[in-house]
Amino acid sequence: MPTKQELLDLLHQGPVQVRFTKTNGTKRVMLCTLVESYLPSRTGSGTAKPKPDTIVPVWSIIDQGWRSIRVESVESAEPVDVNG
């Protein structure tokens, strides 16, 4: 189980396959990232609500939307090469 900082470091380097348990108890595998080139362009002047230290907001590459992951629910986080 990665720490929050380890997870953030991986997400800023490229796509990551994260295995975790959702709050309802179901298992989920998500391909996500925090690399700028994957993120939508920022428009407007809205500010994001602060997240608790136990939550990591991520961009879901498949769903094309923001999702949140509870750090303590992460079972594994593996970098993925989407180009090869």
C-alpha positions in Angstrom: 0.0 0.0 0.0 1.6 3.3 -1.1 1.8 6.4 1.0 0.0 9.5 -0.1 3.2 11.1 -1.3 4.3 7.9 -3.2 0.9 7.8 -4.9 1.1 11.5 -5.8 4.6 11.0 -7.2 3.5 8.2 -9.4 0.4 10.1 -10.6 2.6 13.1 -11.6 4.9 10.9 -13.6 2.3 9.2 -15.9 -0.7 7.0 -16.0 -1.1 4.7 -13.0 -3.3 1.6 -12.6 -4.7 1.9 -9.0 -6.5 -0.9 -7.3 -8.6 0.2 -4.3 -11.8 -0.5 -2.4 -14.6 2.0 -2.8 -16.5 3.4 0.2 -19.4 0.9 -0.5 -16.9 -2.0 -0.3 -16.6 -2.9 -4.0 -13.2 -3.3 -5.5 -12.2 -1.0 -8.4 -9.3 -0.7 -10.8 -8.8 2.7 -12.3 -6.4 4.1 -14.9 -5.7 7.6 -13.7 -3.1 10.4 -13.6 -2.2 13.9 -12.6 0.0 14.7 -15.7 -1.0 18.1 -17.1 -1.2 16.8 -20.7 -4.1 14.5 -19.8 -6.1 17.0 -17.7 -8.8 19.2 -19.2 -8.0 22.8 -19.8 -8.8 25.1 -16.9 -11.5 27.6 -17.5 -13.3 29.9 -15.1 -12.2 31.3 -11.8 -13.7 28.7 -9.6 -11.7 27.2 -6.8 -11.7 23.6 -5.8 -12.9 22.6 -2.4 -10.1 21.6 0.0 -9.9 17.8 0.3 -9.0 16.0 3.5 -5.4 14.7 3.7 -6.7 11.2 3.2 -8.2 11.9 -0.2 -6.3 12.2 -3.5 -8.2 13.7 -6.5 -7.2 12.0 -9.8 -8.1 12.3 -13.4 -9.7 9.0 -14.7 -8.3 8.5 -18.2 -11.1 6.0 -19.1 -14.0 8.0 -17.6 -12.5 11.4 -18.7 -13.4 12.9 -15.3 -12.2 13.8 -11.8 -12.5 11.0 -9.2 -11.3 10.8 -5.6 -9.4 8.0 -4.0 -9.1 7.4 -0.2 -5.4 6.7 0.3 -6.0 4.1 3.0 -8.2 2.1 0.5 -5.4 1.7 -2.1 -4.2 -1.9 -2.5 -1.7 -1.2 -5.3 -0.6 1.5 -7.7 1.5 0.5 -10.7 2.8 2.8 -13.5 1.3 1.9 -17.0 2.9 2.5 -20.4 -0.1 3.5 -22.5 2.1 4.0 -25.6 3.5 0.5 -25.9 
